[in-house]
Every structure is written in structure tokens, then in C-alpha cells.
């Protein structure tokens, strides 16, 4: 979902070379000035972190600073304080009806996912609906341009530099099939039908039964299974409740740390479950 609080990140590529980068690679800025020089030096950091020169060139060639990403990042401080208003605008009768239809359509994969991870279908479908309208809008921001812009920005450069390395690793390992320049997602670099950051894709991408490569962009069942894997790895307790004050609400907060958003996920899941 565009404009939401940026969820907690889980960087994977944190090799010593990443920390001991050149002075140019550790600089940051708040505008396009200096971006190209930094990006050129960051290529060396990526290679030292284990990314092949070919993948680095494919991922970063032609990448430019995107001021619209910076604007999104600057405006993401809060959802506001009106939970009822936020929930009402995101949980509509049409959305609930479509969510219930998705529960029926994906009943088979969701049953496998719940058996494997303990996360019920209504919770996964609620997240799916809120994030991308059930896969209808996975985002249109070029992933490498977004990540490079945020990796250059002084607000949280180390976090996004790790995600930029992990995005290249996704390409190198064949986790995504798109060419780097074709990869699209949310403004902060999330990809797929439930919007996982590259580090989370590397850690949690899976299929409902755990066999074969996962495709979080084109395969809805894989996206749902990967979301369940994330939640299970962040403390989801099978059979426990998910509303605020219940054990699994904490896992939803790990998905998105904004309480209003987490409460909306829980309420949407309640509606889908007929609670």
C-alpha cells in the first residue's frame, strides 16, 4: 500500500567490506547533488560484498536520483490518529466481498500455508488486500532507482544500502526473474503482491508446500506463503488471536510498526473471518 509507514527492515548483506567502504561510499546527501559520484563508488562496495560486476552493471546502469521517492519518504511520518477513519477508508464492503472471494479461490493453498506456518487465511488475505489490492497494484516505482535514492539520502543510508545490496543479490541468485531495469514496486523498494523488502524476500520467499522457487510478483499463493513465513518467523503463535491485546498482534506490528495499520489488518481479518 502506497504511503504507509516503512516497516521494520531486516538487512542481510552486511559483510565487512560494506562497513569498511571508501569515504565516498559513506557520504550521503539530501538532493541529487553528489548522487552520481556516490553511486559510482558504491559499485565497488557491491562487488566487494559479493555481487558480480555484471549484476552490478545491470542493476545500477542508468539509475538516477528520484526526488519523488525523497518526497514520499519525507511525508511518511504517520497515518494520523483516527483509526476509525483510516479503517473505514481501507476496509470497504466491496473489499471485504472481494477478500472473501479470494479466500474461496485460494482455499487449497491457504490450507497448506496454515498447516505449515499456523497463520490463518483471513490474516494473509487482509494483508494482501491492504498492500496491493490483492495483487492489482504492486507498485510502479523502479526498484533500483528507489533504493539507490534512499541509500544516498542521509536519513537512513546504511539501512537502504544493505537493501540495495540485497536487491542485487535477488537478481544474482535468480530469486526474481525480471531484468533489474524492469523490476517495479513501492517507493521504498518493497516488491511483490504483499510488498516485502529485498532482505525479507531473500529470507522468507517460499511456496505453499516449500518446493521449487517462489515468485512473489506473479504467483499469489507464493506471496501469501512468504507472508506467512515472515509472520511465523516474527513470533506468530498458531491458534492464538490477532486483535490488539492478543498474542499475534505483536507479529502484525512486525509486519508494519504503525499501530493504526496493524489494527486495520486485524479488523480486516476479523471481517473476512466473519468475527
C-alpha positions as CSV (number, residue, x, y, z in Angstrom):
1,X,0.0,0.0,0.0
2,X,1.5,3.3,-1.1
3,X,2.1,5.9,1.7
4,X,2.3,3.5,4.6
5,X,4.9,3.6,7.3
6,X,8.1,1.8,6.3
7,X,8.1,-1.5,8.0
8,X,10.9,-2.8,10.1
9,X,13.8,-3.9,7.8
10,X,15.9,-7.0,8.1
11,X,19.2,-6.4,6.2
12,X,21.0,-9.5,5.1
13,X,24.1,-8.3,3.2
14,X,26.3,-6.8,6.0
15,X,29.8,-8.0,5.0
16,X,32.9,-6.4,6.4
17,X,33.5,-4.7,3.1
18,X,30.2,-3.0,3.4
19,X,31.2,-1.4,6.7
20,X,34.8,-0.6,5.5
21,X,33.7,1.2,2.4
22,X,35.5,4.1,0.9
23,X,34.9,7.7,2.2
24,X,32.9,8.4,-1.0
25,X,30.6,5.4,-0.3
26,X,29.8,6.5,3.2
27,X,28.8,10.0,2.3
28,X,25.2,11.0,1.9
29,X,23.1,13.9,0.6
30,X,19.6,15.4,0.7
31,X,19.3,16.2,-3.0
32,X,20.6,15.0,-6.4
33,X,23.9,16.8,-5.9
34,X,26.7,14.3,-5.4
35,X,24.4,11.3,-6.1
36,X,26.2,10.1,-9.3
37,X,29.6,10.2,-7.8
38,X,28.4,8.3,-4.7
39,X,26.7,5.7,-6.9
40,X,29.8,5.2,-8.9
41,X,31.8,4.4,-5.8
42,X,29.0,2.2,-4.4
43,X,29.6,-0.1,-7.3
44,X,32.9,-1.1,-5.8
45,X,31.2,-1.7,-2.4
46,X,28.6,-4.1,-4.1
47,X,31.4,-6.1,-5.8
48,X,33.3,-6.4,-2.5
49,X,30.1,-7.6,-0.9
50,X,29.9,-10.5,-3.4
51,X,27.7,-9.1,-6.2
52,X,29.1,-9.9,-9.6
53,X,30.3,-7.0,-11.7
54,X,27.7,-8.0,-14.4
55,X,24.8,-7.8,-12.0
56,X,26.1,-4.5,-10.5
57,X,26.2,-3.0,-14.0
58,X,22.8,-4.3,-14.9
59,X,21.2,-3.0,-11.7
60,X,22.8,0.4,-11.5
61,X,23.5,1.5,-15.1
62,X,21.2,4.4,-15.9
63,X,19.9,4.7,-12.3
64,X,19.2,8.3,-11.4
65,X,18.1,10.2,-8.3
66,X,14.4,10.3,-7.9
67,X,13.1,13.3,-6.0
68,X,9.6,11.8,-5.8
69,X,11.0,9.0,-3.6
70,X,12.6,11.5,-1.3
71,X,9.2,13.3,-1.1
72,X,7.4,10.1,-0.2
73,X,10.0,9.3,2.5
74,X,9.6,12.8,4.0
75,X,5.8,12.5,4.2
76,X,5.6,9.1,5.8
77,X,5.8,10.2,9.4
78,X,2.3,9.0,10.5
79,X,-1.0,7.7,9.4
80,X,-2.7,10.1,11.7
81,X,-4.5,9.3,14.9
82,X,-8.0,8.5,13.6
83,X,-8.2,4.7,13.5
84,X,-11.9,4.6,12.7
85,X,-11.5,6.9,9.7
86,X,-8.4,5.1,8.4
87,X,-10.0,1.7,8.8
88,X,-13.3,2.8,7.2
89,X,-11.4,4.1,4.1
90,X,-9.5,0.9,3.7
91,X,-12.0,-1.8,4.7
92,X,-14.9,-1.3,2.4
93,X,-17.9,-3.6,1.7
94,X,-16.5,-4.3,-1.8
95,X,-13.1,-5.0,-0.4
96,X,-14.5,-7.5,2.2
97,X,-16.5,-9.2,-0.5
98,X,-13.5,-9.5,-2.8
99,X,-11.4,-10.7,0.1
100,X,-13.9,-13.5,0.9
101,X,-13.9,-14.4,-2.8
102,X,-10.1,-14.7,-2.6
103,X,-10.4,-16.9,0.5
104,X,-12.5,-19.3,-1.6
105,X,-10.3,-19.1,-4.7
106,X,-7.1,-19.8,-2.8
107,X,-8.7,-22.2,-0.2
108,X,-6.3,-25.0,-1.2
109,X,-3.0,-23.1,-1.0
110,X,-4.2,-21.2,2.2
111,X,-4.9,-24.5,3.9
112,X,-1.4,-25.8,3.1
113,X,0.1,-22.5,4.3
114,X,-1.8,-22.6,7.6
115,X,-0.8,-26.2,8.2
116,X,2.8,-25.2,7.6
117,X,3.1,-21.9,9.3
118,X,0.0,-21.6,11.5
119,X,-1.2,-18.3,10.0
120,X,-4.9,-18.3,9.0
121,X,-6.0,-17.3,5.6
122,X,-8.0,-14.2,6.7
123,X,-4.9,-12.6,8.1
124,X,-2.9,-13.2,5.0
125,X,-5.7,-12.1,2.6
126,X,-6.2,-8.9,4.7
127,X,-2.5,-8.0,4.3
128,X,-2.7,-8.9,0.6
129,X,-5.7,-6.6,0.2
130,X,-4.3,-3.7,2.1
131,X,-0.9,-3.9,0.5
132,X,-1.7,-4.2,-3.2
133,X,-5.5,-4.6,-3.6
134,X,-5.0,-8.4,-3.9
135,X,-2.1,-8.0,-6.4
136,X,-3.8,-5.4,-8.6
137,X,-1.3,-2.7,-7.8
138,X,2.2,-4.0,-6.9
139,X,3.7,-0.5,-7.4
140,X,5.3,1.3,-10.4
141,X,8.5,2.7,-8.9
142,X,11.7,1.3,-10.5
143,X,13.1,-0.7,-7.6
144,X,16.8,0.1,-8.0
145,X,16.2,3.8,-8.6
146,X,14.1,3.9,-5.4
147,X,16.6,2.0,-3.3
148,X,19.6,4.0,-4.6
149,X,17.8,7.3,-3.9
150,X,17.1,6.2,-0.3
151,X,20.6,4.7,0.1
152,X,22.1,8.1,-0.8
153,X,19.8,10.1,1.4
154,X,21.1,11.0,4.9
155,X,18.0,9.9,6.8
156,X,18.9,6.2,7.0
157,X,21.6,5.4,4.4
158,X,23.1,2.3,6.0
159,X,19.7,0.6,6.1
160,X,19.0,1.2,2.5
161,X,22.5,0.4,1.3
162,X,22.0,-3.0,2.8
163,X,18.7,-3.3,1.0
164,X,20.3,-2.2,-2.3
165,X,22.9,-4.9,-2.0
166,X,20.2,-7.5,-1.2
167,X,18.2,-6.4,-4.2
168,X,21.2,-7.1,-6.4
169,X,21.6,-10.5,-4.6
170,X,18.0,-11.3,-5.5
171,X,18.9,-10.8,-9.2
172,X,22.2,-12.7,-8.9
173,X,20.5,-15.7,-7.2
174,X,17.6,-15.7,-9.6
175,X,15.0,-15.0,-6.9
176,X,13.4,-12.6,-9.3
177,X,13.1,-13.3,-13.0
178,X,12.8,-9.7,-14.2
179,X,15.8,-7.9,-15.5
180,X,16.9,-5.2,-13.0
181,X,15.6,-2.3,-15.0
182,X,12.2,-4.0,-15.3
183,X,11.8,-4.6,-11.5
184,X,9.0,-2.4,-10.1
185,X,7.4,-2.0,-6.7
186,X,6.6,0.5,-3.9
187,X,8.5,3.8,-3.4
188,X,10.6,2.4,-0.6
189,X,11.8,-0.7,-2.6
190,X,9.2,-3.3,-1.5
191,X,8.2,-5.7,-4.2
192,X,5.6,-8.4,-4.8
193,X,2.0,-8.9,-4.1
194,X,2.4,-8.3,-0.3
195,X,5.3,-5.9,-0.6
196,X,8.4,-7.4,1.0
197,X,11.7,-5.6,1.1
198,X,14.6,-7.3,-0.7
199,X,16.2,-8.5,2.6
200,X,12.9,-10.1,3.5
201,X,12.5,-11.7,0.1
202,X,15.9,-13.3,0.5
203,X,15.0,-14.6,3.9
204,X,11.3,-15.6,3.6
205,X,10.4,-16.2,0.0
206,X,8.7,-19.6,-0.3
207,X,5.9,-21.6,-1.9
208,X,2.9,-23.0,0.0
209,X,4.5,-26.5,0.2
210,X,8.1,-25.3,0.2
211,X,9.0,-26.9,-3.1
212,X,10.5,-25.1,-6.0
213,X,11.4,-21.4,-6.5
214,X,8.9,-18.8,-5.3
215,X,7.6,-16.0,-7.4
216,X,6.2,-13.2,-5.2
217,X,5.4,-11.0,-8.1
218,X,3.3,-13.2,-10.4
219,X,2.2,-16.0,-8.1
220,X,-0.3,-15.0,-5.4
221,X,0.0,-18.3,-3.5
222,X,3.7,-17.8,-3.2
223,X,3.3,-14.2,-2.0
224,X,0.8,-15.4,0.7
225,X,3.1,-18.3,1.8
226,X,6.1,-15.9,2.1
227,X,4.0,-13.5,4.2
228,X,3.1,-16.4,6.5
229,X,6.8,-17.3,6.7
230,X,7.6,-13.7,7.7
231,X,4.9,-13.7,10.4
232,X,5.8,-17.1,11.8
233,X,9.4,-16.0,12.0
234,X,8.4,-12.9,13.9
235,X,6.5,-14.8,16.6
236,X,3.2,-15.8,15.2
237,X,1.5,-18.3,17.6
238,X,-0.8,-20.8,15.8
239,X,-4.3,-20.8,17.2
240,X,-3.9,-17.5,19.1
241,X,-5.8,-14.3,18.5
242,X,-4.6,-11.5,16.3
243,X,-6.5,-8.4,17.6
244,X,-4.9,-5.7,19.7
245,X,-4.1,-7.2,23.1
246,X,-4.0,-10.8,21.8
247,X,-0.7,-12.7,21.3
248,X,-0.4,-12.4,17.5
249,X,-1.0,-8.6,17.3
250,X,2.8,-8.2,18.0
251,X,3.6,-10.2,14.9
252,X,1.4,-7.9,12.8
253,X,3.3,-5.0,14.3
254,X,6.5,-6.6,13.0
255,X,4.9,-6.5,9.5
256,X,4.1,-2.8,9.9
257,X,5.0,-0.9,13.0
258,X,2.2,1.6,12.7
259,X,-0.5,0.7,15.3
260,X,-3.3,2.1,13.2
261,X,-2.2,0.0,10.2
262,X,-1.8,-3.1,12.3
263,X,-5.2,-2.6,13.9
264,X,-6.6,-2.2,10.4
265,X,-5.1,-5.5,9.3
266,X,-6.6,-7.2,12.4
267,X,-10.0,-5.7,11.8
268,X,-10.0,-6.6,8.1
269,X,-9.0,-10.2,9.0
270,X,-11.9,-10.2,11.5
271,X,-14.3,-9.2,8.8
272,X,-13.0,-11.9,6.5
273,X,-13.3,-14.5,9.2
274,X,-16.8,-13.4,10.0
275,X,-15.8,-12.4,13.5
